[in-house]
Amino acid sequence: MRGDVNATQIRVLDGTALRALSTELNSSKYAIDAHNRSISELGNLSELPKLCSLDVSFNKITSLRNVSTARELRELKIYNNKLTSTIGLKANSNLEGLQMNDNQIEEISTDFLALGRLKNLRLNGNRIASVQNLRGCRLLVHLDLGRNRLHGAASQGLDALTNLEHLNLAGNELSSVGNLAHLTKLEELNLAENKLTSLQGIMPPNLIVLRVNGNQISDFQGMATPLEKLNELYAHNNIIVDIVSLPTRCSQLESIDLRNNQITSSSQITNLTTCVGLQDIWLQGNPCCYSSSYLIDVMSALPDLKTLDAFTDAQLQSHRDKLKQGLISQEELLNSSRASTPAYRPGSAASRPGSARVRTPSGRPATPDSAPVFHTPSARIGNLTKLTSEDDLAKAQEEVRNRLQKMKQLLHRVGGNTEEAAACDKSEKEEQLKPIQRRTSAPEEPFSAAIAARKRESATKSGSLRSCIAREPCSRSSEGHV
């Protein structure tokens, strides 16, 4: 039904629908929430010239036609639709946040060359094979290209994106790292679920979190340069047999997930003693775990661990002592522990009260399991204030000032002159302990006497002006002629 928003469904998001939506609880003239309304087409959006945020996610939209009519748009959420192209964004040069994930997009159009202010971009869950046209988005900070059809080197098409801090390339067909040395601000890199056989190449120098799980990596010898700031490494579900070179390349590791690899000897793990900050390590699913001395070897070599497989810091010390004293066997311990398979960071480490990380090490927002959040806050969760322009804020402040001024004027008309009221307040504070005294003066004119009478009446209603009224020339001997 065209323009009808009384029902949940809207076929065309046109001017009528926009006006109606702007009155809803989650919307305004600056931000429209039209997600999950069965919209199949975008109409003319110029009906709301100050529209800054538009959420049309979970609909049936097939093209970006008419998006250009919202010239002030800064945030567009059009994920989970049926888009096949990105053509239609060229005129939206003010965009800062764009979420187009989970569509059917096959190519990034040249329209992106005009989006020079874009900072957050989500294109994951599409069919994209090349990112060359992102070179105009030089201010990008968050880029999510996961679950696409990218192949070759991970560095292809990213030469101009030197402001990136978070990059997700998981779930593609990448076969090599390439040269990412120019991404000096990059803190989190996700290369999971690709076709990497080694980490040969040049990694971003300031990485804090690296995810390479779900590949075919056998060792870490291919890393050309050390990652001196790397805190978290997720390399589970590979074919790693050798980690001897890892401590020299990643000396600041705090958490490492090596589950389901091919590490055969616990002596490999003891090489990690040079990583003095190591707190969490996961090794389940490796051949070394079947050694009868596995637990005691690792616990002895790394006594400061907070997490070892399914054992947390509250259990490690107790188990270490029992194993040394022969009070319990390794088999009994392993059978008593419940294995878990965390999706992003070690589950027990993430849930440990003392070190639970609701943010990533860089301070960026994260999910409870420390997966970086690539999307900006939704307009439907109370984030409308940030979309108000400076001019509108100034206008609103001026309106508040005018209302306050009118209220003051009204109060002054009821209570008397402003200067007199201020003087009265001051005199009341100075003489509040003195007895009330009346002063005599020359006879007043009838008009002056009437004013004095009005002031006396006002003082009867408000005790705060008693001392002030007492100082007025109101001698009863001079009122006989009134």
N, C-alpha and C positions, 0 to 999 in steps of 0.2 A: 504494500500500500504506500503510494508516494507521499512522503512528508508526514505520515501519520505515526507519531511516537506514543500515542496512547496505548497501543499494543507494544509488545516486546520487539517485534520485527519491523525493520525499515528496509524497503527495497532500494531506494535511492536516498543518499544523504545530501539533501538539497537545503536551500535557505529556510524553508518552513521547518524541516526537521532540526536544523541547527538551532533555530530560535527556541523551539520547544525543549530541546536537550539542554540548552544553556540554563534553564530554570530548574533542572534536576539537582539533587543533593550533591552528586559527585562532579558536577560540571559548572561552568561559568562562561562569561563571554571571552575569557582567556584560555580556558581548557575545556575540551569536549571529550567525554567518555562515552564512546559508542561501541564498545567491544561486545561481541556476541549478540548482534542484532540482525543477523541474516542479511546484511548489506551486500549488494552485488555491484553497486556502482556509486562513484563519488560524483555529486553534482557540483554546482557553483558554490564555492566556500567563501566568497567575498562578502556574504551577508554578515559575517563577524570579522571585521577588518583587523581587530586586535587579537585574533586567535593565535596563541603561541604553542599550544600543545593539543595534539589530536590523537586519540586512541581508537583505532578501528580494527583492533586485533580480533582474531577468531570470527571472521566473516567470510564472504564469498567473493571478494573483490579480485578482479582479473587484470586490472591495469591501473596506472597512476594518473590517468586522465583527470584533469581539473585540480590536481594537487597544487599546481602552480598558481591557482587563484587565491591561495592562502599565503600571501607574500611575507607575512610576519612570522610564519611558522618556525619554531625553534626545536620542536620535538615531535617526531612522527613515529607512532607505533602501529605498524601494519603487518605484524607477524601472524603466522597461521592463517593465511589467505590462499589465493590461487594465482598469485602473480607469476608471470613468466618473463617479464622484462622490467628493467629499472628506468626505462625512458619516461620522462615527465618530471624530473626533479631539477632541471637546469635553472629554473627561475627561483627555486627555493634556496637561495644562497645564504640565508640566515640560519639554516639548520645546524644544530649542535649535537642533537641526538637522533639516531635513526635505527629503528629495529625492524628488519625485514626478514628475520629468520623464519625457517619452516615454511617456505613457499616452493615454487618450481622455477626459480630464476636460473638461467643458464649462462648469462653473461652480465658483467658489470659495464654499463653503457658509459659513453663519454660525458654524460650529464654529470657524473661524479667529479669531473675536472672543475666544475663551478662551485663545488661544495667546500670552499676553503676554510670554513669555520667549524666543520664537523669534528667532534671530539670523541664521540662514542658511536660505534657502528657494529651492528650484529647482522651478519649474513649467514650464520650457520644453518645447516639443514637445507641447503639448496643443491644446485647442480653446477656450480661455478668451477671452471677449469683454469681461469686466468685472472690475475688481479692487477694488471698493468694500468688500468684506468683509475686506480686509487692514488696515483702519484700527485694529484692536486689536493688531496686531503692531508696537508702537511701538519695539521694540528691534532691529528688523531692520537688519542691516549689509550683507548680501549678498542681492540679489534678482535672480533670473533668470526673466524672462517671455518669453524669445525664442521665436520660431516658434509664436505663438498667433494669435488673431483680434482683437486689440485694434485699435480704430479711434478717430479723433478726435484729441484732444490727448494728448501723452505724459504730461502732468501729471495726468490724470484718475485719481482714487482714491489718490493718493500724498500727500495733504495731511498726514497724521499721521506719515509715515515719515521723520522728521527726522534719524534716526541712520544713514541709508543712506550707505554709502561706495562700493558698486559696484552699478550698475543696468544690466541688459541687457534692452533692448526690441527687439532686432533681429528682423527677419523677421516683422513684423506689418503692419498697414494704417494706421499712424499718418499723419495728414496735416499736423500742426503740432506745435510744441514746447510751447506753452502757457507757464505760469508755474512755473518750477522754482526760484525764488529761495529758497524755504524749505529746500531741500536743501543746507544750508551745509557739510555734511560729505562730500558726494558728490565723489569723486575720479575715478571712471571711469564714463562714460556711453556706452552703445552704442545708437545709433539707426539702424544700418545696415539696408539692405534694407527700407525702408518706402516711403511715398508722399509724402515731404517735397518740396516745391518751393522752400522757402526755410528759413532758420534764424531767421525772425522769431519773437520771443518772448523770454523771460527765462531764460537758462541758469543753472545752479548756479554761484555765484561762485567756487568754489575748485576747479574742474575741472582735472585734470592730463592726462587722456586723453579725447579725444572721437572717436567713430567715427560718421561720417555717410555712409559709402560706400554705393553702390548705391541712390541716390535720384534725384531730378530737380532738384537744386539748381543754380542758375545763377551765384550770387555769394554774398558774405558780408555784404552790406549790411544784411540784416535783423536782425543780431545787435544787440539793444538795449543791452547792456552789454558792456564789454570783459572778456575772460577773461585776467586778468593772470598766472595761474599755469599756463596751458595749455602743456604741453611737447610733446604728441604730437597731431597732427591727421591723421585718415585720411578723405580726401574723394575717393578714387578712384571711377571708374565713375559719374560724374555728368555734367552738361552745363555745367560751370563755364566761363565765358568771361572773368570779371573777378575778379582777386584784389587789386586796388588797395587795398581797405579792410582786407585781412587783417592787415598789419603793425600797424596802429593798434589793432586789437581783440585781437590775440594776439601781443604783443611778445616773449614769452618762449619762442616756439616753438623746439624743438630738432630735431624730425622732422616732416616733412609729406609726405604721399603724395597726389599730384594726377594719378596715371596715368589715362589714358583719359578725358580731358575735352575741352573745346573752346577751350583757350588758344591764341591764334593768334600772339602775338608774344612773343619772349624778353624784351622790355622790361618785360613784366608781371612777370617773374621778378626783374628787377633791383630792383624795388620792395621786395623782401624784405631788402635790405641793412640795414634798421633792426632786423631780428631778429638781434641780435648773437650770440645763442647758437645759431643755426641750424647744424646739422651734417649732417643727412640730408634729401635731397629727391629725390623720384621724379616724373618728368615724361613718361615714355614714353607714347606713344599720343595725344599732343597735336599739333595742327598746327604748333606752334612748333618741334617737334623736327626738322622737315624743312628748316629754314633752314640754309643753308650755314655760317652763323656761330654756330649754336646753342650748341655746346659751348664755344667760346672766349668767347662773351658771358657765359654763366652762370659759367664758371670764373673769369673776370676780375671779375665783379660780386660773387661769393661765394667769395673765395680760401680761406676757412677750412673749406670743406665737407669732411666725412669720407666722404660717400657722394653720388654723383650717378648716378642710374639704376643701371646695372650696374657702375659704376666705384667702387672702394673708395679709401680714403685712401692706400693704398700705390701706387696707380696715377695718381691725379689730378695730382700735381705733375709727374710724368714726362710725362704726356700734354699738360699745359698748356704745358710748355716746347717739346715737339715740334711742337705746333700753331702756336705763335708763330713758331718758326723755319722752318716749312714743311717739316719732315722727314717729316710724315705728314698725310694728309688726314682730315677728319672722317668721310668715308664709310668709309675703311679702319678707323678706330677703332670705329665703330658695327658694322661687319661682324665685327670681331674679338671684340666683347663678346657674351656670351650673355645674352639677356634672361631675367628671372625674374619670377614673379608671386607675391609673398608674400601670404599669406592675412590677416595681421594687421599686421605692421610690415615695413618694407623688409627684404628678405631679406639683402642684403649688410651692412646695418647691424646686423641681429640676429646675424649670424655673425661680425662683426668682433671679433677677440680683445680689442681694447682697450675695447670698449664693449658686449660681449654682455650682455644684460639677462635674467638668469634670474628677475628679479623686476620688477614694474612700478615706475615712478618713485616710487610711494608706499611701496614696500617690501613690498607684498603679494605672496603667492606667485603665480607666473605660469609659463606654459609657455615653452619655449625661444624662441618667436616673440613673447613678451610678451603673449599673450592672458591676461587675468585668470582665475584659477582660482576658480570659484564654489562648488566643493564642499569640504567638510571632509574630512580624512584618513579613509580607510576603516579599519574595524576589522580587516580582514584584512591590513593591512600593518604590524601591530605597534603599534597605537595604543590598546591596552587599558588601559595604566597611567592615562591621563587619565580613565578612566571609574570608577576606584575611589573610593568615597566617603571622606570624612574619617574617619568612624567606623571603617570597615574598615581604613584606613591606621593609625589609632591602635591598633586591636586587633592588627594584624600587628606593629607595633613593640613592643607589650607582650609578645607571644609571643617575639620575638627576645630581649628583655631577660631574660625568664624562663629561656630556654634558656642564655643566657650565665651567668646566676647559678648555675644547676645545674651547669654545667661548672666554674665557679670552686670551688664547694663540693666537687666530686669531686676536683679537683686539690689542694685544701687537705687533704682527708682522706688523700691519698697523700703529700703533701709536708710536712704539719705545720700548726700554727696560723698564721693569717693574719698576726697581729702579729709572731710570731716570725720568719716568713719575710721580712717587710718589714724587720725589724731586722737580720736576717742579711744581706740584700742590701746594706743601708747600711754595715754594718760591713765587709763584704767589699770594697766600693769604697774605704773609708778605709784599710784595712790590707792591700791586695792585695800591696804591696811588702814587708811585714814578714814575718819568719819565723813559722811556726806555733808558738804557745806554749800550754802547758796550765796551767790554774790548779788549785790544790788547795783543797779545802774539807772541811767536816765529813762524816763518813760518811753515806751516803744510806740512806734506807729502801729495802726491797726493791722497792716499786712505782716509786719514783723512779729507782732503778738500771735497772729494766726499760725505762722510758721513754728513759733515756739510751742504752741499748743499741740501741733501735729507731732513735734518731736517728743513731747512729754507722753503722748499717747503711744508712740512707737516704743519708747523706753519701757512702758508698762508691760508690753508684750515681750520684750527682749532685755533681760537683765544685763546683757553685755554692754549696753550703752548708758547704764545708770549714772556712772560718774561723769560721763560726757554731758548728759542733760543737766546735771547739777551745776555745770559751769556756765550754762547759758544765762543771759540777763533776763531773769523771769521773776523779778520782785513783785510780790502780790500788791504792794502799795502803789505800783505804777500801772495796774490793770483796771483801775476804776473807770477810766474813760472809754474802755473798749465796748 
